[in-house]
Amino acid sequence: MGTDIKGVAIIGTGFSGLAMAIRLKKAGLEDFVILEQSNDVGGTWRDNTYPGAACDVPSHVYSFSFEPNPHWTSKFSPQKEILRYLQHCAEKYGLRPFIRFGSRVQEARYDSESGLWTLSIEGREPLICRQFVLASGGLSRPSYPKIPGIDTFKGALFHSARWNHSFPLDKSRVGVIGTGASSIQIVPAIAPQVGKLSLFQRTPAWIMPKPERRYTNFEKILFERFALARYLARKILYWQFELKAIGLLKPILMRIPEKDAKAFIDREIESPELRAKLTPSYTMGCKRVLLSNEFYKALNRENVEVVGEGIERITERGIVTRDGREHILDAIICATGFQVTEHSAPFPIHGSEGRELSKQWSEGAEGYLGVSITGFPNLFTIVGPNSGLGHNSIVFMIEAQVNYILKAIQFTKQKNVKSIEVKPEVQDRYNKDLSKRFTNTVWSVGKCDSWYKTASGKNTTIFPGFSFELRMKTRRFHAFAYKVEFEGVSAKSRLQEKMLRVG
Ligand code: N01
């Protein structure tokens, strides 16, 4: 039985995993492998195939800075176009030979003596690596609602991120649970097709018009021929979105866009009762602000009903709401988001001194710069704790973190390092500073529950600042923030030693 050993193992082929692999390859560090549980690249853009799936961040900024795409057909691209873009990146940068598809990691275990990680992979030989990059994404594990009776429903029941394309929507009675970013794209896409659509709303979302438009051929030629045009488009979009952070950090300012959003509801929704039902009571920005030109229009349709009474239970035939009414349904679509804060590690990850990541994070995930975690040497996360954004392109954060991780890996290679681990006092200081920075932000005072926060109210997902701040913090690798252990013997002989032990 041969044992597989690599310098770096990356988990996932979404934006994060591909960016990491591209940067490693460009830096001449080709001793890496990418483990992908599915059979294609694309991460969330491969998995979310629901009708209407599109990005609510403009494509010229929701793409890699080093791989601009002059051919985006519209300002906000549909899912298929983004998936094609990611597939193109994998091809262009020659990543496919590095990817092992169908490789579901079940467990990761660190060995302090050798400084190596062993990854157990379902149905395959384990893989040993020095550095382990978790790029599996925060929005990859669907969250199904814990509603009594959910298992008894006799019709079709599926999650927005696992769309059942064989279910015939035509003239059927469909219930959609949730009114988040996915739902507001699904509802207008399927409403004209289904017989009856019941939308089960627990909390209304703040929704703004989407400044959507198709790019003209002239613009596409301009983007293709002139790098300056692409550069400017990206910069302008970045700053348009970045300025929105000001309101999130100073929530009193959100009263201005709230007025616009209420005016939008008044313009779009015909029934006064429905307007009241759709008007949020929390401060805008506390949950993700959504963009749609079609959602409210769809709610005016005769075959669409917004049910705000709250779900009591699910029966064999449909959904019973708290007012005692049974909504008879052929299908229930759970647009109920993802497991983000509840089960923060995607599989058991055992670090040094018997630590297990989910246990360590049971009170809420913590890390350093969203990339390193105390107790987990040689492990890096992309879009780890507190590095998500509520206002701008996550690809910007991904590139910043990938840059940092690359520099960390280069440091370990140049200095013949066995292990690096962020110092506990550095991580503590960083997290104390983050929690101070959350005080008075919209996420703390906006009076809402959201997937950004744990049940106890700790915000573990959002970076409470401007995205360029994280970029500045990650420009250089902070060796001083880490416990560094150097190799006594050469790295190669360590690997061979380990191979002999496992093989
Ligand atoms: O999920 P969500 P999503 N009973 O968690 C409701 C990204 N994304 O898939 O608000 C009844 O936002 C829940 O209600 P409440 C983006 O980052 C991006 O829509 O908790 N309802 C809420 O309405 C986004 O933030 C794009 O009261 C229940 C909804 O389900 C993230 O993905 C597109 C319930 C869940 O909303 C997740 O979005 C799509 C229950 N038991 C998604 N449980 C882009 O365009 C939950 N809900 C980039």
Boltz pocket constraint, residues with backbone or C-beta under 6 A from the ligand:
constraints:
  - pocket:
      binder: B
      contacts: [[A, 54], [A, 55], [A, 56], [A, 57], [A, 139], [A, 145], [A, 146], [A, 147], [A, 160], [A, 177], [A, 178], [A, 179], [A, 180], [A, 181], [A, 182], [A, 183], [A, 200], [A, 201], [A, 202], [A, 203], [A, 288], [A, 311], [A, 335], [A, 336], [A, 337], [A, 338], [A, 449], [A, 450], [A, 451]]
      max_distance: 6.0
